[in-house]
Amino acid sequence: MKRILLVLLAALAVAPAARAAGPSLTIGAAEDIVRQPTLVQAKAEIELARLVGFQALRITSQWTLGLTSPPAVELAQLRNVGAAASLVGIRLFLSVYPSGSSQTPLDDAARADFASYAAAIVREVPDFGDVIVGNEPNLNRFWLPQFNPDGSDAAAPAYVALLAQTYDALKAVRPSVRVIGGAVSPRGVDRPNTGRDTHSPTTFIPDMGTAYRASGRSTPIMDAFAFHPYPDNSSQSPGFVHPNSTTIGVADYPKLVALLGKAFDGTAQPGSAIPIVYDEFGVDTVIPPEKAALYAGAEPATTKPVDEATQASAYRLAMQMAFCQPTVDTILLFHLVDEPALTGWQSGVYYADGTAKASLSGVKAAARDAHGGVIAKCPGLALSPQPAVAWPKRTALAGPVLSLLLTCDVDCIYSARLERAATHSTTLVTRGIARADDPKTVSFPPRLVAKAQYRLTLTATAPVNTGTPATVTSAVFTYPAPVKKPAR
């Protein structure tokens, strides 16, 4: 596994010149179980994500022909999710898409209805700041027709028309909403009349660009691009590269960026530099006998589920790679909680009854390490911690132990010094490590020092992806401070 990662990180050196996602990478899950009839129930499900250290959740809203706004029940659930996420502190992504290929919006009227539906949600539920338009439009399961009678691509131009109209409708409601296009599946056959009409991303993405250019549009149709980099099956490492096929996985990031550049560079729509959202990535696990009663049906032979330790390792490797990929800003695991139907996905870190899998602790550690900036060493990534220091109050300066409170935004190695104000000579020093966003009391060794004017200086350095150290200094103070004698 370590050798695979080193090879992949070396390959990223040829990716577009930009800072890696690094600690700003948003990590979360795609999970509809949080859609609940009450705020209390929604909050309870969302808190499961917080227990894993996730920062975001993606939920869905499925549109059907003729709808211009969500039904009352749908809107109530979306409001519950929005309010609960706000209470818990979770970022929300919303995926709006046709409920199936029979509901594909193919004419101006249907596209207008779809755009109105998406805009109504954003208007009514301001907690959704990221909206994904469509879901795997390169597959016949979600979009038909895929091909014209002459065998040319019918799906990409029709999807681009929908995306453009929905983009404008969403921006008219709230200009700050981030409209995310694509949500493209990682594979397809690119042949009509096979019984499973699909397009590979290698074909579909350039066809999107061709359609955009042909439209003559002078404004963007999306602010970010969503992609589903699933492995070929759950037993395949996310580090597997597809150099000689049209499939794209996490390890094929340079191929994905090149396709986006080919499609859109040189137009008003950003291409190779557009932010990428991996809004679905899942690895199925084998269900242990003691949990079998929670599930129904039969596991498809093509799934090839893995044990929970392997799932945790796969999720960590996917996070490591995304952490180092310059234009990727989000990775969402599909799911948080298993689906009870074995024909679906048992890719959560919780079983169908909400109890934790053995993989949860490993996934939680990976998410924490990504936030701390230490999950992987990336070419070109240089981190400079931003330390926040609560200097000791005057009353503390009279005591035998001098201490301060340090919080770093990423993991940091710190060195704190008590210096003579006049000469900057070091009198006391203490060193250690602080974890990201975890306040740490930094104490100096208890030692008698001469009463004088001093100041405190703290330097913080990132232990991995080391950039310029950050140094902060206190005001000058007298130490030890005089102790007031009690009045008689």
C-alpha positions as CSV (number, residue, x, y, z in Angstrom):
1,M,0.0,0.0,0.0
2,K,2.8,2.4,0.9
3,R,4.5,1.7,-2.5
4,I,1.3,2.4,-4.4
5,L,0.9,5.8,-2.6
6,L,4.4,6.8,-3.3
7,V,4.0,6.1,-7.0
8,L,0.7,8.0,-7.1
9,L,2.1,11.0,-5.3
10,A,5.0,11.1,-7.8
11,A,2.6,11.1,-10.6
12,L,0.8,14.2,-9.2
13,A,3.9,16.2,-9.8
14,V,2.8,16.5,-13.4
15,A,-0.7,17.7,-12.5
16,P,-1.6,21.4,-13.0
17,A,0.5,23.7,-10.9
18,A,-1.6,24.5,-7.9
19,R,-1.6,23.9,-4.2
20,A,-3.0,20.4,-3.1
21,A,-6.3,20.3,-1.4
22,G,-4.4,19.6,1.8
23,P,-6.2,20.3,5.1
24,S,-8.9,22.3,3.4
25,L,-10.2,19.0,1.9
26,T,-13.8,18.5,2.9
27,I,-14.5,14.9,4.0
28,G,-18.0,13.5,4.5
29,A,-20.6,11.1,3.3
30,A,-23.4,10.8,0.8
31,E,-26.3,9.7,3.0
32,D,-30.1,10.0,2.7
33,I,-30.8,8.3,6.1
34,V,-30.6,11.8,7.6
35,R,-33.8,12.7,5.7
36,Q,-36.2,12.3,8.6
37,P,-39.8,13.5,9.4
38,T,-38.7,15.4,12.5
39,L,-35.8,17.7,13.4
40,V,-34.9,15.5,16.4
41,Q,-34.6,12.4,14.3
42,A,-32.6,14.2,11.6
43,K,-30.2,15.6,14.2
44,A,-29.7,12.1,15.7
45,E,-28.7,10.7,12.3
46,I,-26.4,13.6,11.4
47,E,-24.6,13.3,14.7
48,L,-23.4,9.8,13.5
49,A,-21.4,11.7,10.9
50,R,-19.9,14.0,13.5
51,L,-18.8,11.0,15.5
52,V,-16.7,9.9,12.6
53,G,-15.2,13.4,12.2
54,F,-17.0,14.1,9.0
55,Q,-17.5,17.7,8.0
56,A,-20.2,17.3,5.3
57,L,-23.2,15.3,4.1
58,R,-24.7,15.0,0.7
59,I,-28.4,14.2,0.4
60,T,-30.7,13.9,-2.6
61,S,-34.0,15.2,-3.9
62,Q,-35.4,13.4,-6.9
63,W,-37.5,15.3,-9.4
64,T,-40.3,13.9,-11.6
65,L,-41.8,15.3,-14.7
66,G,-44.3,18.2,-14.1
67,L,-42.9,19.2,-10.7
68,T,-41.9,22.9,-10.3
69,S,-41.3,22.8,-6.6
70,P,-40.9,20.0,-4.0
71,P,-44.1,18.5,-2.5
72,A,-44.8,19.5,1.1
73,V,-43.5,16.3,2.7
74,E,-40.3,16.5,0.7
75,L,-39.7,20.1,1.6
76,A,-40.4,19.4,5.3
77,Q,-37.7,16.7,5.3
78,L,-35.2,19.0,3.6
79,R,-35.9,21.7,6.1
80,N,-35.4,19.2,9.0
81,V,-32.0,18.2,7.5
82,G,-31.0,21.8,7.0
83,A,-31.9,22.9,10.5
84,A,-30.3,19.8,12.1
85,A,-27.1,20.2,10.1
86,S,-26.9,23.9,11.2
87,L,-27.2,22.7,14.8
88,V,-24.5,20.0,14.5
89,G,-22.2,22.1,12.3
90,I,-22.2,20.0,9.2
91,R,-21.9,21.3,5.6
92,L,-24.7,20.2,3.3
93,F,-24.5,19.2,-0.3
94,L,-27.8,18.7,-2.2
95,S,-28.0,16.4,-5.3
96,V,-31.1,17.1,-7.4
97,Y,-31.7,14.7,-10.3
98,P,-34.5,13.0,-12.3
99,S,-35.9,9.9,-10.4
100,G,-35.0,7.7,-13.3
101,S,-34.4,7.6,-17.1
102,S,-38.2,7.8,-17.8
103,Q,-38.1,11.2,-16.1
104,T,-35.3,12.7,-18.2
105,P,-36.1,16.4,-19.0
106,L,-35.5,16.6,-22.7
107,D,-37.4,19.7,-23.8
108,D,-37.5,23.4,-22.8
109,A,-40.6,23.1,-20.7
110,A,-39.3,20.1,-18.7
111,R,-35.9,21.8,-18.2
112,A,-37.6,24.9,-16.9
113,D,-39.6,22.8,-14.5
114,F,-36.5,21.1,-13.2
115,A,-34.6,24.4,-12.8
116,S,-37.6,25.8,-10.9
117,Y,-37.7,22.8,-8.6
118,A,-34.0,23.1,-7.7
119,A,-34.3,26.9,-7.2
120,A,-37.3,26.4,-4.9
121,I,-35.3,24.2,-2.6
122,V,-32.5,26.8,-2.4
123,R,-35.0,29.5,-1.8
124,E,-36.8,27.6,1.0
125,V,-33.8,25.9,2.6
126,P,-30.8,28.3,2.7
127,D,-28.6,25.7,4.5
128,F,-27.9,24.1,1.1
129,G,-24.8,26.0,-0.2
130,D,-23.7,23.3,-2.7
131,V,-26.1,22.0,-5.3
132,I,-25.2,19.1,-7.6
133,V,-27.3,19.0,-10.8
134,G,-28.0,15.6,-12.1
135,N,-26.7,12.1,-11.2
136,E,-24.6,10.0,-13.6
137,P,-26.1,11.4,-16.8
138,N,-23.8,9.2,-18.8
139,L,-25.7,6.1,-17.7
140,N,-29.0,4.8,-19.1
141,R,-30.2,4.2,-15.5
142,F,-30.5,7.9,-15.0
143,W,-30.7,9.4,-18.5
144,L,-32.2,8.4,-21.8
145,P,-31.6,8.5,-24.6
146,Q,-27.9,8.2,-24.4
147,F,-27.4,8.0,-28.2
148,N,-29.0,9.6,-31.3
149,P,-30.2,7.3,-34.1
150,D,-26.9,7.9,-35.9
151,G,-25.0,6.7,-32.9
152,S,-23.8,10.2,-31.8
153,D,-24.0,11.3,-28.2
154,A,-27.5,12.5,-27.2
155,A,-27.1,12.6,-23.5
156,A,-24.2,15.1,-23.1
157,P,-25.8,18.0,-25.1
158,A,-29.2,17.5,-23.4
159,Y,-27.5,17.4,-20.0
160,V,-25.5,20.6,-20.7
161,A,-28.7,22.4,-21.7
162,L,-30.3,21.3,-18.4
163,L,-27.2,22.3,-16.4
164,A,-27.0,25.8,-18.0
165,Q,-30.7,26.5,-17.3
166,T,-30.5,25.2,-13.7
167,Y,-27.3,27.2,-13.1
168,D,-29.0,30.4,-14.1
169,A,-32.1,29.7,-12.0
170,L,-30.1,28.9,-8.9
171,K,-27.9,31.9,-9.2
172,A,-31.0,34.1,-9.6
173,V,-32.1,32.9,-6.2
174,R,-28.8,33.1,-4.4
175,P,-25.6,34.1,-6.3
176,S,-23.4,32.6,-3.6
177,V,-24.7,29.0,-4.1
178,R,-22.1,26.7,-5.6
179,V,-23.6,24.9,-8.6
180,I,-21.9,21.6,-9.2
181,G,-22.2,19.8,-12.6
182,G,-21.3,16.4,-13.8
183,A,-21.8,13.7,-11.1
184,V,-20.4,11.4,-13.8
185,S,-20.1,7.7,-13.4
186,P,-16.5,6.3,-13.7
187,R,-17.2,3.9,-16.6
188,G,-19.4,3.2,-19.6
189,V,-19.3,1.2,-22.9
190,D,-19.7,4.0,-25.6
191,R,-21.7,1.7,-27.9
192,P,-25.4,2.1,-28.7
193,N,-27.9,-0.8,-28.8
194,T,-26.0,-3.0,-26.3
195,G,-28.9,-3.2,-23.9
196,R,-27.1,-1.0,-21.5
197,D,-26.5,2.3,-23.4
198,T,-23.8,4.2,-21.5
199,H,-21.0,6.6,-22.1
200,S,-17.6,6.5,-20.5
201,P,-16.4,9.6,-18.8
202,T,-13.6,9.7,-21.4
203,T,-16.2,10.3,-24.0
204,F,-18.9,12.1,-22.0
205,I,-16.8,14.9,-20.6
206,P,-15.4,16.1,-23.9
207,D,-18.9,15.8,-25.4
208,M,-20.1,18.2,-22.7
209,G,-17.4,20.6,-23.8
210,T,-18.4,20.3,-27.4
211,A,-22.0,21.0,-26.6
212,Y,-21.1,24.0,-24.4
213,R,-18.9,25.5,-27.2
214,A,-21.7,24.9,-29.7
215,S,-24.2,26.7,-27.5
216,G,-22.3,30.0,-27.8
217,R,-22.8,30.6,-24.1
218,S,-20.4,33.3,-22.7
219,T,-21.0,32.4,-19.0
220,P,-20.2,29.3,-16.9
221,I,-22.6,26.4,-16.4
222,M,-21.0,25.1,-13.2
223,D,-18.7,26.3,-10.4
224,A,-17.3,22.8,-9.6
225,F,-17.4,19.3,-11.2
226,A,-18.7,16.2,-9.4
227,F,-17.3,12.8,-10.2
228,H,-17.9,9.2,-8.8
229,P,-14.5,7.5,-8.8
230,Y,-15.6,4.1,-7.7
231,P,-13.2,1.2,-8.1
232,D,-14.1,-1.6,-10.6
233,N,-15.2,-3.6,-7.5
234,S,-14.8,-3.3,-3.8
235,S,-11.7,-5.5,-3.7
236,Q,-9.8,-3.2,-6.1
237,S,-7.5,-0.7,-4.4
238,P,-8.4,3.0,-5.0
239,G,-4.7,3.2,-6.0
240,F,-5.4,1.1,-9.2
241,V,-4.6,3.1,-12.3
242,H,-6.5,2.7,-15.6
243,P,-3.9,3.9,-18.2
244,N,-5.3,1.9,-21.1
245,S,-9.1,2.1,-20.6
246,T,-11.8,4.7,-20.6
247,T,-12.5,4.2,-16.9
248,I,-11.5,6.8,-14.3
249,G,-10.8,6.1,-10.6
250,V,-9.3,8.2,-7.9
251,A,-5.8,7.3,-9.1
252,D,-6.6,8.5,-12.6
253,Y,-6.9,12.1,-11.5
254,P,-4.4,13.4,-14.1
255,K,-6.7,11.9,-16.8
256,L,-9.8,13.5,-15.4
257,V,-8.1,16.9,-15.2
258,A,-6.9,16.6,-18.8
259,L,-10.4,15.7,-20.0
260,L,-11.9,18.7,-18.3
261,G,-9.2,20.9,-19.8
262,K,-9.9,19.5,-23.3
263,A,-13.6,20.1,-22.8
264,F,-13.6,23.6,-21.4
265,D,-10.2,25.4,-21.4
266,G,-10.3,28.5,-23.5
267,T,-14.0,29.2,-22.8
268,A,-15.9,31.1,-20.1
269,Q,-16.3,27.7,-18.3
270,P,-13.2,26.7,-16.2
271,G,-11.9,23.3,-17.2
272,S,-8.6,22.0,-15.9
273,A,-8.7,24.4,-13.0
274,I,-12.3,23.7,-11.9
275,P,-12.7,22.4,-8.3
276,I,-13.5,18.7,-8.3
277,V,-16.0,17.1,-5.9
278,Y,-15.8,13.3,-5.4
279,D,-19.4,13.1,-4.2
280,E,-19.6,9.3,-4.2
281,F,-16.8,6.8,-3.4
282,G,-17.8,3.5,-1.8
283,V,-16.2,0.1,-0.7
284,D,-18.6,-2.7,0.4
285,T,-17.9,-4.9,3.4
286,V,-18.7,-8.5,4.1
287,I,-21.6,-8.7,6.6
288,P,-20.7,-10.8,9.7
289,P,-23.0,-13.6,10.7
290,E,-24.2,-11.8,13.8
291,K,-25.5,-8.9,11.7
292,A,-26.9,-11.0,8.8
293,A,-30.5,-10.7,10.1
294,L,-30.4,-6.9,9.5
295,Y,-30.0,-7.5,5.7
296,A,-32.1,-9.0,3.0
297,G,-31.5,-10.3,-0.5
298,A,-28.2,-11.6,-2.1
299,E,-24.9,-9.8,-2.7
300,P,-24.2,-9.5,-6.4
301,A,-21.2,-11.5,-7.5
302,T,-19.6,-8.5,-9.1
303,T,-19.4,-6.5,-5.8
304,K,-16.6,-8.5,-4.2
305,P,-16.9,-7.1,-0.7
306,V,-14.0,-6.9,1.6
307,D,-13.4,-7.1,5.4
308,E,-13.7,-4.0,7.5
309,A,-10.0,-3.5,8.0
310,T,-9.5,-3.5,4.2
311,Q,-12.4,-1.0,3.8
312,A,-10.8,1.3,6.4
313,S,-7.4,1.1,4.5
314,A,-9.1,1.8,1.2
315,Y,-10.9,4.8,2.5
316,R,-7.7,6.1,4.1
317,L,-5.8,5.7,0.8
318,A,-8.6,7.5,-1.2
319,M,-8.4,10.4,1.3
320,Q,-4.6,10.4,1.0
321,M,-4.8,10.7,-2.8
322,A,-7.6,13.3,-2.7
323,F,-5.6,15.3,-0.1
324,C,-2.7,15.6,-2.6
325,Q,-4.8,16.2,-5.8
326,P,-4.5,20.0,-6.5
327,T,-8.1,20.7,-7.6
328,V,-10.0,18.2,-5.5
329,D,-11.8,19.9,-2.7
330,T,-14.2,17.3,-1.4
331,I,-14.5,13.5,-1.0
332,L,-17.8,12.0,0.2
333,L,-18.0,8.3,1.1
334,F,-21.1,6.4,-0.1
335,H,-22.5,5.7,2.6
336,L,-22.4,6.6,6.3
337,V,-24.9,3.8,7.2
338,D,-25.3,0.5,5.2
339,E,-28.3,-0.1,3.0
340,P,-30.3,-3.1,4.4
341,A,-30.8,-4.5,0.9
342,L,-27.7,-6.5,-0.2
343,T,-28.4,-5.6,-3.8
344,G,-27.5,-2.0,-2.6
345,W,-24.4,-0.7,-0.8
346,Q,-23.0,-2.0,2.4
347,S,-20.3,0.6,2.2
348,G,-21.0,2.6,5.4
349,V,-18.9,2.7,8.6
350,Y,-22.1,1.8,10.5
351,Y,-24.2,-1.4,10.0
352,A,-27.9,-1.0,9.0
353,D,-28.8,-0.9,12.7
354,G,-26.5,2.1,13.3
355,T,-23.9,0.3,15.3
356,A,-20.3,0.9,14.4
357,K,-18.2,-1.3,12.2
358,A,-14.6,-2.0,13.0
359,S,-13.6,0.3,10.2
360,L,-15.0,3.4,11.9
361,S,-12.0,4.1,14.1
362,G,-9.7,3.9,11.1
363,V,-11.8,6.2,8.9
364,K,-12.1,8.6,11.8
365,A,-8.3,8.7,12.3
366,A,-7.9,9.3,8.5
367,A,-10.3,12.2,8.5
368,R,-8.5,13.7,11.5
369,D,-5.1,13.3,9.9
370,A,-6.3,14.9,6.7
371,H,-7.6,17.9,8.7
372,G,-4.3,18.0,10.7
373,G,-2.3,18.1,7.4
374,V,-0.4,14.9,8.2
375,I,-2.2,12.2,6.2
376,A,0.2,12.4,3.3
377,K,3.2,14.3,2.0
378,C,2.3,16.0,-1.2
379,P,4.5,17.6,-3.9
380,G,4.3,21.3,-3.7
381,L,2.3,21.5,-0.5
382,A,3.8,23.8,2.1
383,L,1.8,24.3,5.3
384,S,2.3,27.2,7.7
385,P,0.3,26.8,10.9
386,Q,-1.8,29.6,12.2
387,P,-1.3,29.5,16.0
388,A,-3.8,31.2,18.3
389,V,-2.3,31.8,21.7
390,A,-3.9,32.8,25.0
391,W,-1.1,34.3,26.9
392,P,-0.9,33.9,30.7
393,K,-2.9,36.5,32.7
394,R,-1.1,38.7,35.2
395,T,-2.3,36.6,38.1
396,A,-0.6,33.6,36.6
397,L,2.7,35.4,36.3
398,A,3.1,35.2,40.1
399,G,2.9,31.4,40.3
400,P,5.6,28.8,40.2
401,V,4.6,27.4,36.7
402,L,4.3,29.7,33.7
403,S,1.9,28.4,31.0
404,L,-0.1,29.5,28.0
405,L,-2.9,28.0,25.9
406,L,-2.1,27.1,22.3
407,T,-4.4,26.2,19.4
408,C,-3.1,25.4,15.9
409,D,-5.3,25.2,12.8
410,V,-3.2,22.2,11.6
411,D,-1.0,19.8,13.6
412,C,2.1,21.7,14.7
413,I,5.4,21.3,16.4
414,Y,5.9,24.2,18.8
415,S,8.8,25.8,20.6
416,A,7.9,28.3,23.3
417,R,10.5,30.5,24.9
418,L,10.7,32.9,27.8
419,E,13.0,35.7,26.7
420,R,14.6,38.7,28.4
421,A,12.9,41.7,26.8
422,A,16.1,43.7,26.6
423,T,18.5,41.1,25.2
424,H,16.1,38.5,23.6
425,S,18.2,35.8,25.4
426,T,16.3,32.6,26.2
427,T,15.7,31.9,29.9
428,L,13.2,29.0,29.7
429,V,12.1,26.9,26.8
430,T,9.5,24.1,26.2
431,R,8.7,22.1,23.1
432,G,6.0,19.7,22.0
433,I,3.3,18.8,19.5
434,A,-0.3,20.2,19.3
435,R,-3.0,18.6,17.2
436,A,-5.2,20.6,14.9
437,D,-8.0,22.6,16.7
438,D,-7.2,20.9,20.0
439,P,-6.3,23.5,22.6
440,K,-3.2,22.5,24.5
441,T,-1.8,23.9,27.7
442,V,1.9,24.6,27.2
443,S,3.8,24.8,30.5
444,F,7.4,25.8,31.2
445,P,9.5,23.8,33.6
446,P,9.1,25.1,37.2
447,R,12.4,27.0,37.7
448,L,13.3,30.1,39.7
449,V,14.3,33.0,37.4
450,A,15.5,36.4,38.2
451,K,12.8,39.1,38.4
452,A,13.0,41.1,35.1
453,Q,11.1,42.2,32.0
454,Y,10.3,39.3,29.8
455,R,8.3,38.3,26.8
456,L,7.0,35.0,25.5
457,T,7.7,33.8,21.9
458,L,6.1,30.8,20.3
459,T,7.1,29.2,17.0
460,A,4.9,26.7,15.3
461,T,5.9,24.4,12.4
462,A,3.9,21.8,10.4
463,P,5.5,18.3,10.9
464,V,4.5,17.2,7.4
465,N,4.4,19.3,4.2
466,T,6.5,21.8,6.2
467,G,6.3,25.4,5.1
468,T,7.3,28.6,6.7
469,P,7.2,28.5,10.5
470,A,4.8,30.9,12.2
471,T,6.0,33.0,15.2
472,V,3.9,34.9,17.6
473,T,5.1,37.1,20.5
474,S,3.5,38.3,23.7
475,A,3.6,41.8,25.2
476,V,6.4,42.6,27.6
477,F,5.7,41.7,31.3
478,T,7.4,41.5,34.6
479,Y,8.1,38.0,35.8
480,P,7.8,36.8,38.4
481,A,5.1,39.3,39.1
482,P,5.0,40.9,42.5
483,V,2.5,39.2,44.9
484,K,0.2,41.5,46.7
485,K,0.3,41.0,50.5
486,P,-3.1,40.5,52.1
487,A,-4.4,43.5,53.9
488,R,-4.3,43.2,57.7
